[in-house]
Amino acid sequence: MRDPDSELDQLKEKHLLRALDQGINSPVETKGLTSEDFVQFSSNDYLGLASHAELKAAAIQATERFGVGSRASRLLRGGSLIHKELESYTAEFLGTEAALYFANGYAAALGTLNALLRKGDTVILDKQCHACLIDGARLSGATIRVFPHNNLHKLEKLLISAHEKSSDDSRTLIITESVFSMDGDSAPLKEIIALKKQFAALLMVDEAHALGILGTNGRGLCHSTGEPRSVDLRIVTFGKSVGSAGGVVAATSQWIDLILNRARSFIYSTAPPHAQAAAALAGLKIIASPEGDHLRQALADNVRLLCEKLPIKPPAAAIIPLILGEETSALRAADHLRAGGCIVPAIRYPTVARGAARLRVSLSAAHTTEEITRLADNLSLLLDSGKFTLSATA
């Protein structure tokens, strides 16, 4: 039998061993710095809503009304009016007929793909798709095809092949992200939609890192294409810009009914806490409001400031990857920034490809000009030291 210590030793030798830190608001001391001296550039709270007074109030009110736990799955009456209101508001906000709320985005992706796909179907994914989409495709039993990142020519070739092998009883599903979580760039959605129509395929787009930032009122990249209804299924998560937690699949009523009846991660999971759903609803309403416009502008200003100071090409939304190559380089660079009071995570294999380790900078509307300047100064010192070389940037 394999000894876990030997596997841990192998990870350590490859500089791939991970451990949990204390987390947000925990006491930290590094070379004379305390927790108050550190600035987080590792959060997906892009609009700073996780600590917003209205979200906290909504969560408290829901807890007082419904209790802490939801007590059962949605199909066993574990849900409440809050869950339904969140689904209705999300569908209206995204311009779809219906939506279904899962405990998190990972569960939404796994459940949806396993509900829609089976042996004999084909799923075609962008190589940089998130692990939840890859895992969902693998578990579905469908034939999996992968195209190089944003490579429309290869996508077309795979669609031709799938179309030739398809039958009246099979499905072909294209999956991409609107904004990619590790590269920070966006998908060529208009061109993908054209290919989807040409070959009578379905299209799923993960809007996790675009919701709240891109599109009119933060409705996402799908909405900004001018053809949101040409995207058959959208996955959105509420643990990022929305400031709460949970994930939603949005689509036509027929697709949502099918997912509700077949998604095991929905059917066999206790309903998300009422407080979580209430906070998500409050966050979405802020995103759709004039305050949301103000926060998006503040985020855009912060992104522009950092990119001008480095200087680097602006990202599609708020994720800026600084690719260093080797795992050891990324770890040393992260330690260098931490010593300067900036928390920027080192991203390594298997989250990214071997030899593509990086610093992943994520900005928020809540960051101040002084904090952005501190990060820029520390990054400049890091690069000027000559010990680190960027092989690519956003």
C-alpha positions in Angstrom: 0.0 0.0 0.0 1.3 3.5 -0.8 2.5 5.5 2.1 1.0 9.1 2.1 4.3 10.4 3.4 6.1 9.3 0.3 3.5 11.1 -2.0 3.8 14.2 0.1 7.6 14.0 -0.2 7.3 13.8 -4.0 5.1 16.9 -4.1 7.6 18.7 -1.9 10.5 17.8 -4.1 8.7 19.1 -7.1 7.8 22.4 -5.3 4.1 21.5 -5.6 3.2 20.9 -1.9 0.4 23.1 -0.7 -0.8 24.1 2.7 -3.6 26.3 4.1 -2.7 29.6 5.6 -4.6 31.3 8.4 -7.1 32.9 6.0 -8.6 36.3 5.9 -8.5 38.5 9.0 -6.2 36.1 10.8 -3.2 37.3 12.7 -0.1 37.3 10.5 3.5 38.3 11.3 6.3 38.2 8.8 9.6 40.0 9.3 8.1 42.6 11.6 4.9 43.0 9.6 1.5 42.4 11.2 -1.8 41.5 9.6 -2.7 45.2 9.3 0.4 45.7 7.1 -0.6 43.2 4.4 -2.8 43.8 1.4 -4.6 40.9 -0.3 -4.2 40.6 -4.1 -5.4 37.1 -4.2 -9.2 37.6 -3.7 -11.9 37.2 -6.3 -14.1 39.8 -4.5 -13.7 42.1 -7.5 -16.2 44.7 -6.4 -15.6 44.5 -2.7 -19.1 43.3 -1.9 -18.2 40.5 0.5 -18.1 43.0 3.4 -20.9 45.3 2.2 -23.4 46.3 4.8 -26.4 45.3 2.7 -25.1 41.8 2.1 -24.4 41.3 5.8 -27.8 42.7 6.8 -29.5 40.4 4.3 -27.7 37.4 5.6 -28.6 38.2 9.2 -32.3 38.8 8.4 -32.5 35.5 6.5 -30.9 33.7 9.4 -33.3 35.2 11.9 -36.2 34.2 9.7 -35.2 30.8 8.4 -32.5 29.6 10.8 -28.9 28.7 10.0 -29.2 25.4 8.1 -31.7 24.6 5.3 -32.4 21.2 6.8 -32.9 19.2 3.6 -32.3 19.1 -0.2 -34.4 21.4 -2.4 -36.5 18.5 -3.6 -37.3 17.6 0.0 -38.5 21.1 0.9 -35.2 22.3 2.1 -35.4 25.5 0.1 -37.3 28.7 0.8 -38.7 31.7 -1.0 -35.2 33.2 -0.9 -33.9 30.5 -3.2 -36.7 31.0 -5.6 -36.4 34.7 -5.6 -32.7 34.5 -6.2 -33.3 32.2 -9.2 -36.0 34.4 -10.7 -33.9 37.6 -10.3 -30.8 35.9 -11.8 -32.7 34.7 -14.8 -34.2 38.1 -15.3 -30.8 39.8 -14.8 -29.1 37.5 -17.4 -32.1 37.5 -19.8 -32.9 33.8 -19.6 -36.1 32.0 -18.9 -35.0 30.2 -15.8 -32.1 29.5 -13.5 -31.2 26.9 -10.9 -29.1 27.6 -7.7 -26.5 25.1 -6.5 -24.3 25.2 -3.4 -21.3 26.4 -5.4 -20.0 26.8 -8.9 -18.2 23.5 -8.9 -21.4 21.6 -8.1 -23.3 23.6 -10.8 -20.8 22.6 -13.4 -20.6 18.9 -12.5 -24.4 18.6 -12.1 -25.2 20.4 -15.3 -22.8 18.5 -17.5 -23.8 15.1 -16.1 -27.5 16.0 -16.6 -27.1 17.0 -20.2 -24.4 14.6 -21.5 -24.0 10.8 -21.8 -22.2 8.2 -23.8 -22.5 9.0 -27.5 -22.4 12.7 -27.0 -19.4 15.0 -27.7 -18.1 17.8 -25.5 -15.5 20.2 -26.9 -13.6 22.3 -24.4 -11.1 25.1 -24.5 -7.8 23.8 -23.1 -7.8 26.5 -20.4 -11.3 25.6 -19.0 -11.6 25.4 -15.3 -11.2 22.0 -13.5 -14.9 21.8 -12.6 -15.8 21.9 -16.3 -13.1 19.3 -17.1 -14.2 17.0 -14.3 -17.9 17.4 -15.3 -17.1 16.4 -18.8 -15.1 13.4 -17.7 -17.8 12.1 -15.4 -20.5 12.5 -18.0 -19.3 9.6 -20.2 -19.3 11.8 -23.3 -16.5 11.8 -25.8 -14.1 14.6 -24.9 -12.3 16.8 -27.4 -10.0 19.7 -26.4 -9.0 22.7 -28.6 -5.9 24.9 -27.9 -6.8 28.0 -26.0 -9.1 30.3 -28.1 -8.0 28.5 -31.3 -11.1 28.9 -33.6 -9.5 26.9 -36.5 -9.1 23.8 -34.3 -12.5 24.3 -32.8 -14.0 24.3 -36.3 -12.1 21.1 -37.2 -13.4 19.3 -34.1 -17.0 20.5 -34.8 -16.7 19.1 -38.3 -15.6 15.8 -37.0 -18.3 15.7 -34.3 -21.0 16.7 -36.8 -20.1 13.9 -39.2 -20.4 11.4 -36.4 -23.5 12.8 -34.8 -27.0 11.3 -34.9 -30.5 12.5 -34.2 -30.1 11.2 -30.6 -26.7 12.8 -29.8 -25.6 16.2 -28.6 -22.5 18.2 -29.2 -21.6 20.8 -26.6 -19.0 23.5 -26.8 -17.6 24.8 -23.4 -15.6 27.9 -22.9 -15.2 30.6 -20.2 -15.9 34.3 -20.8 -12.9 35.4 -18.8 -10.3 32.7 -18.0 -9.4 32.3 -14.4 -5.7 31.9 -14.8 -4.9 33.7 -18.0 -7.2 36.7 -17.4 -8.1 36.9 -21.1 -11.5 36.5 -22.7 -13.0 34.1 -25.3 -13.9 35.2 -28.8 -17.5 34.6 -28.1 -19.0 36.1 -31.3 -16.9 33.8 -33.4 -17.7 30.8 -31.2 -21.4 31.5 -31.4 -21.2 31.6 -35.3 -19.5 28.2 -35.3 -22.0 26.8 -32.8 -24.8 27.9 -35.2 -23.1 26.5 -38.3 -22.8 23.0 -36.8 -26.0 22.9 -34.8 -24.1 22.5 -31.5 -24.9 23.7 -28.0 -22.8 26.3 -26.2 -22.1 26.6 -22.5 -20.2 29.6 -21.1 -18.7 29.9 -17.6 -19.2 33.6 -16.7 -17.6 33.2 -13.2 -15.0 35.9 -13.7 -17.0 38.2 -15.9 -20.3 38.5 -13.9 -20.5 41.9 -12.3 -17.6 43.3 -14.4 -18.3 43.0 -18.1 -21.5 43.8 -20.1 -24.2 46.3 -19.4 -24.8 46.5 -15.6 -22.3 43.7 -15.2 -24.4 41.1 -16.9 -21.3 39.4 -18.3 -19.5 38.9 -21.6 -22.4 36.9 -23.1 -24.7 39.9 -22.8 -22.1 42.2 -24.4 -22.0 40.1 -27.6 -25.5 41.3 -28.5 -26.6 37.6 -28.8 -27.0 36.4 -25.2 -29.8 34.0 -26.2 -27.4 32.2 -28.6 -25.6 30.9 -25.6 -27.6 27.9 -24.5 -26.3 27.6 -20.9 -24.5 30.0 -18.7 -22.8 29.1 -15.4 -22.3 32.0 -13.0 -20.9 32.0 -9.4 -21.8 34.2 -6.5 -18.6 33.7 -4.6 -16.7 36.3 -6.7 -18.0 39.7 -7.8 -21.4 39.1 -6.1 -19.7 38.7 -2.7 -21.6 35.7 -1.3 -21.5 32.0 -2.4 -23.2 29.5 -4.6 -23.5 28.9 -8.4 -26.3 29.1 -10.9 -26.9 27.6 -14.3 -29.2 29.8 -16.4 -31.0 28.6 -19.6 -34.4 28.0 -21.0 -37.1 26.5 -18.8 -36.8 23.1 -20.6 -33.0 22.8 -19.9 -33.5 23.9 -16.3 -36.2 21.3 -15.8 -34.0 18.6 -17.2 -31.1 19.6 -15.0 -33.3 19.8 -11.9 -34.3 16.2 -12.6 -30.9 14.7 -13.4 -28.2 16.8 -11.7 -27.0 14.6 -8.9 -25.0 17.4 -7.2 -28.4 19.2 -6.9 -30.7 16.4 -6.1 -28.5 14.8 -3.4 -27.2 18.0 -1.7 -28.6 19.9 1.2 -30.0 23.2 -0.1 -27.6 26.2 0.3 -28.1 28.1 3.5 -30.8 30.8 3.4 -28.3 33.5 4.5 -26.0 32.6 1.6 -28.8 32.9 -0.9 -30.1 36.2 0.6 -26.6 37.7 0.5 -26.2 36.7 -3.1 -29.5 38.3 -4.0 -28.5 41.5 -2.3 -25.1 41.5 -4.1 -26.8 41.0 -7.5 -29.1 43.9 -6.9 -26.2 46.1 -6.1 -24.4 45.0 -9.2 -27.4 46.0 -11.3 -27.7 49.4 -9.6 -25.9 52.8 -10.1 -23.7 51.7 -7.1 -22.6 48.8 -9.3 -21.6 51.1 -12.1 -19.5 53.1 -9.6 -17.8 50.0 -8.3 -17.0 48.8 -11.8 -15.5 52.1 -12.6 -13.4 52.0 -9.5 -12.2 48.5 -10.4 -11.4 49.7 -14.0 -9.4 52.6 -12.6 -7.4 50.3 -10.3 -6.6 47.9 -13.2 -5.5 50.8 -15.4 -3.3 52.3 -12.7 -1.4 49.0 -12.1 -1.0 48.3 -15.8 0.3 51.8 -16.5 2.8 51.6 -13.6 4.3 48.2 -14.6 3.6 48.6 -17.7 1.7 45.7 -19.0 -1.3 45.1 -21.3 -4.6 45.5 -19.5 -6.6 42.3 -18.9 -10.1 41.5 -20.0 -11.5 42.0 -16.5 -9.5 42.0 -13.2 -7.0 39.1 -13.4 -3.4 39.8 -14.3 -1.1 36.8 -14.7 2.6 37.4 -14.4 4.1 34.2 -15.8 7.5 33.2 -14.4 7.9 29.7 -15.7 9.4 27.4 -13.0 7.6 26.6 -9.8 10.5 27.7 -7.7 10.6 31.1 -9.4 6.9 31.7 -8.7 7.3 30.7 -5.0 10.3 32.9 -4.5 8.5 35.8 -6.2 5.5 35.4 -4.0 7.7 35.4 -0.9 9.4 38.5 -2.1 6.1 40.3 -2.4 4.9 39.0 0.9 7.9 40.5 2.5 6.8 43.8 1.1 3.3 43.4 2.5 1.6 42.2 -0.7 -0.2 38.8 -0.7 -0.1 37.5 -4.3 -0.4 33.7 -4.8 2.0 31.5 -6.7 0.0 29.4 -9.1 1.6 26.1 -10.1 0.9 22.8 -11.8 -1.7 21.2 -12.0 -3.7 24.5 -11.8 -1.6 25.6 -14.8 0.6 23.7 -17.2 4.1 22.6 -16.3 6.6 25.4 -16.9 3.9 28.1 -16.7 3.9 28.9 -13.0 2.9 32.4 -12.3 1.8 35.1 -9.9 -1.9 35.7 -10.2 -2.8 39.2 -9.3 -6.5 39.9 -8.8 -7.6 43.4 -8.2 -10.7 44.8 -6.5 -12.7 48.0 -6.4 -11.9 48.1 -2.7 -8.2 48.5 -3.3 -6.9 52.1 -2.7 -4.5 54.0 -4.9 -1.9 53.7 -2.2 -2.3 49.9 -2.1 -2.1 49.6 -5.9 1.0 51.8 -5.9 2.6 49.6 -3.2 2.0 46.5 -5.3 3.4 48.2 -8.4 6.5 49.3 -6.6 7.1 45.8 -5.1 6.6 44.2 -8.5 9.0 46.6 -10.1 11.6 45.9 -7.5 11.1 42.2 -8.1 11.6 42.5 -11.8 14.5 45.0 -11.5 16.4 42.6 -9.3 17.2 40.5 -12.3 16.3 37.3 -10.5 12.9 37.0 -12.1 12.0 37.2 -15.8 8.5 37.4 -17.2 8.0 35.0 -20.1 4.5 36.5 -20.7 1.9 38.8 -19.3 -1.8 39.3 -19.6 
